[in-house]
Amino acid sequence: MKTEPKKAIALAVLLTVLAVMAGRFLLGSDKPASAKASTTSKTNGSAGGSGKSGGGRSTAPRSGDATAALLKWSDAPVPPISRNLFTVRAEFFPTDGSRTTNSDADDEGFWSNLEKSLALRADQRFKQDNLIANYKAQAGELKIQSIVMGPVPRAMVNGQIVTEGSVVADFRVLKIEPRRMIIEREGIRLEIQMK
C-alpha cells in the first residue's frame, strides 16, 4: 500500500462497491421475489389455477410462466423476412461509362502504386549511389600532405592549411585525426587517409 497508493485506493473503492452490491443483492433479493411470487400466486388463484393464494415463496409458477412463454414463442410461425441483407442495390453505387473495367487500364490500383513506389525507391537509391561515387572521386583528388595535432589540429591538404570546420574543395572538414581526416558534403561522410 505504501509503494503504490493509487492502486490501493482504487482497489479499496472497488471492494467497497462490490460489498455494497453484494449487500443489496442479499438483502433486497427476498423482497422482490416474495412480492412477485405473491402476485403470481394471487393471479393464478383467482384464475382457478392450482397455485397458493397466500404470500408463499413458491417460484414454480414464475419459472413455469417463463417456460410456457418460451414454448409459445417457439411454436409461433416464423414471420417472413422483409429484406435480404446480402443483396447489393446498384443505385447506391453509380458507375460512369468513361472508366473501363480492364485491370490493365486501371492506373490507380494497388499493384501499379506498389510498382511505382518500388521504381521510385530504386531510382532514388541509384541517384544516391551515383552521388556517393562522384563525391568519392572528388575526395580522392584531395591529398593530405601533413597533419599537426595539438589543441587545434591542422592539416595541409593540396597546399592549403585547414582546421576542423574549414571548407576545402566544397567538403567541410569534420575531424582531423592522426593519419586521416573525415570530411562531409550534403550529409555524406567520407574518410581520407594520409599516404
C-alpha positions as CSV (number, residue, x, y, z in Angstrom):
1,M,0.0,0.0,0.0
2,K,2.9,2.4,0.7
3,T,4.7,1.7,-2.6
4,E,1.6,2.1,-4.8
5,P,-1.1,4.2,-3.0
6,K,-3.1,4.9,-6.2
7,K,-3.6,1.2,-6.8
8,A,-4.5,0.6,-3.2
9,I,-7.1,3.4,-3.3
10,A,-8.6,2.0,-6.5
11,L,-8.8,-1.5,-5.0
12,A,-10.4,-0.2,-1.9
13,V,-13.1,1.7,-3.9
14,L,-13.8,-1.4,-6.0
15,L,-14.1,-3.6,-2.9
16,T,-16.5,-1.1,-1.3
17,V,-18.7,-1.1,-4.4
18,L,-18.6,-4.9,-4.5
19,A,-19.6,-5.1,-0.9
20,V,-22.5,-2.7,-1.4
21,M,-23.7,-4.6,-4.4
22,A,-23.5,-7.9,-2.6
23,G,-25.4,-6.5,0.4
24,R,-28.1,-5.1,-1.8
25,F,-28.4,-8.4,-3.6
26,L,-28.6,-10.5,-0.4
27,L,-30.9,-8.1,1.4
28,G,-33.0,-7.0,-1.5
29,S,-33.5,-10.4,-3.2
30,D,-36.1,-11.6,-0.7
31,K,-38.5,-8.7,-1.0
32,P,-38.9,-8.7,-4.8
33,A,-39.1,-12.5,-5.1
34,S,-41.7,-12.8,-2.4
35,A,-43.7,-9.9,-3.9
36,K,-43.5,-11.4,-7.3
37,A,-44.4,-14.9,-6.0
38,S,-47.4,-13.5,-4.1
39,T,-48.7,-11.6,-7.1
40,T,-48.3,-14.5,-9.4
41,S,-49.9,-16.9,-7.0
42,K,-52.8,-14.5,-6.4
43,T,-53.4,-14.2,-10.1
44,N,-53.2,-18.0,-10.5
45,G,-55.6,-18.4,-7.5
46,S,-58.1,-16.0,-8.9
47,A,-58.0,-17.6,-12.3
48,G,-58.8,-21.0,-10.8
49,G,-55.3,-22.4,-11.0
50,S,-53.6,-24.6,-8.5
51,G,-51.3,-22.0,-7.1
52,K,-51.3,-21.0,-3.4
53,S,-53.4,-18.0,-2.6
54,G,-51.2,-16.8,0.3
55,G,-47.9,-14.9,0.2
56,G,-45.8,-18.1,0.0
57,R,-42.3,-18.2,-1.6
58,S,-43.1,-20.6,-4.4
59,T,-41.1,-19.8,-7.5
60,A,-42.6,-22.6,-9.6
61,P,-45.3,-20.5,-11.2
62,R,-42.8,-17.9,-12.3
63,S,-40.5,-20.4,-13.9
64,G,-43.5,-22.2,-15.3
65,D,-44.7,-19.0,-16.9
66,A,-41.3,-18.4,-18.4
67,T,-41.3,-21.9,-19.9
68,A,-44.8,-21.5,-21.2
69,A,-43.9,-18.2,-22.8
70,L,-40.8,-19.7,-24.4
71,L,-42.8,-22.7,-25.7
72,K,-45.4,-20.4,-27.1
73,W,-42.8,-18.3,-28.9
74,S,-41.1,-21.3,-30.4
75,D,-44.4,-22.7,-31.7
76,A,-45.3,-19.4,-33.3
77,P,-44.9,-19.2,-37.1
78,V,-41.8,-17.5,-38.4
79,P,-42.6,-14.1,-39.9
80,P,-41.4,-13.6,-43.5
81,I,-38.2,-11.7,-43.9
82,S,-38.8,-8.2,-45.2
83,R,-35.5,-7.7,-46.9
84,N,-32.4,-9.6,-48.0
85,L,-29.3,-8.4,-46.2
86,F,-27.0,-9.8,-48.9
87,T,-28.4,-8.0,-51.9
88,V,-26.5,-5.2,-53.4
89,R,-28.5,-2.3,-54.7
90,A,-26.8,-0.9,-57.8
91,E,-28.4,2.5,-57.5
92,F,-26.3,3.2,-54.4
93,F,-23.1,2.6,-56.4
94,P,-23.3,4.5,-59.7
95,T,-20.7,4.0,-62.3
96,D,-19.7,6.3,-65.1
97,G,-19.2,5.0,-68.5
98,S,-15.8,6.6,-69.0
99,R,-13.9,4.1,-66.9
100,T,-13.1,0.6,-68.2
101,T,-13.2,-2.4,-66.0
102,N,-10.0,-3.8,-67.6
103,S,-7.3,-4.1,-64.8
104,D,-4.5,-3.2,-67.3
105,A,-6.0,0.2,-67.9
106,D,-6.5,0.8,-64.1
107,D,-3.7,3.2,-63.2
108,E,-4.8,3.7,-59.6
109,G,-4.7,0.0,-58.5
110,F,-2.7,-1.3,-55.6
111,W,-0.2,-3.2,-57.7
112,S,0.5,-0.3,-60.0
113,N,1.0,2.0,-57.0
114,L,3.4,-0.6,-55.5
115,E,5.3,-0.8,-58.8
116,K,5.6,3.0,-59.0
117,S,6.8,3.2,-55.4
118,L,9.4,0.5,-55.9
119,A,10.6,2.1,-59.1
120,L,10.9,5.5,-57.4
121,R,12.8,3.9,-54.5
122,A,15.2,2.2,-56.9
123,D,15.7,5.5,-58.8
124,Q,16.5,7.3,-55.5
125,R,18.9,4.6,-54.5
126,F,20.6,4.8,-57.9
127,K,20.9,8.6,-57.7
128,Q,22.3,8.3,-54.1
129,D,24.9,5.7,-55.2
130,N,25.9,7.9,-58.1
131,L,26.3,10.9,-55.9
132,I,28.4,8.9,-53.4
133,A,30.6,7.6,-56.2
134,N,31.1,11.2,-57.6
135,Y,32.0,12.5,-54.1
136,K,34.4,9.7,-53.6
137,A,36.1,10.5,-56.9
138,Q,36.3,14.2,-55.9
139,A,37.6,13.3,-52.4
140,G,40.2,11.0,-54.0
141,E,41.8,14.1,-55.6
142,L,42.5,15.6,-52.1
143,K,46.0,14.8,-50.9
144,I,46.8,15.2,-47.2
145,Q,50.4,16.3,-47.1
146,S,50.8,16.7,-43.4
147,I,48.9,16.7,-40.1
148,V,49.8,18.7,-37.0
149,M,48.0,17.5,-33.8
150,G,47.5,19.9,-31.0
151,P,44.8,21.9,-29.2
152,V,43.6,22.9,-32.7
153,P,44.6,20.1,-35.1
154,R,45.6,21.3,-38.6
155,A,46.2,19.6,-41.8
156,M,47.8,20.7,-45.1
157,V,45.6,19.5,-48.0
158,N,46.6,20.2,-51.6
159,G,48.9,23.1,-50.3
160,Q,46.1,24.6,-48.2
161,I,46.1,24.6,-44.3
162,V,42.7,23.6,-42.9
163,T,41.3,23.1,-39.4
164,E,38.1,21.4,-38.2
165,G,35.1,23.2,-39.7
166,S,37.0,24.6,-42.7
167,V,35.9,24.0,-46.2
168,V,38.2,22.5,-48.8
169,A,37.0,21.7,-52.4
170,D,33.4,22.0,-51.3
171,F,33.9,19.5,-48.5
172,R,33.6,20.5,-44.8
173,V,36.3,19.1,-42.6
174,L,34.6,17.4,-39.6
175,K,37.5,15.9,-37.8
176,I,41.3,15.7,-38.2
177,E,42.9,12.7,-36.6
178,P,46.5,11.3,-36.9
179,R,46.9,9.9,-40.4
180,R,43.4,10.6,-41.5
181,M,40.7,13.2,-42.0
182,I,36.9,13.0,-42.0
183,I,35.1,15.2,-44.5
184,E,31.4,15.8,-45.3
185,R,29.3,17.1,-48.2
186,E,25.5,17.1,-48.3
187,G,25.2,14.6,-45.4
188,I,27.6,12.1,-46.9
189,R,30.7,11.5,-44.8
190,L,33.9,10.3,-46.3
191,E,37.4,9.5,-45.0
192,I,40.7,10.5,-46.5
193,Q,43.8,8.6,-45.4
194,M,47.2,10.2,-45.4
195,K,49.6,8.4,-47.7
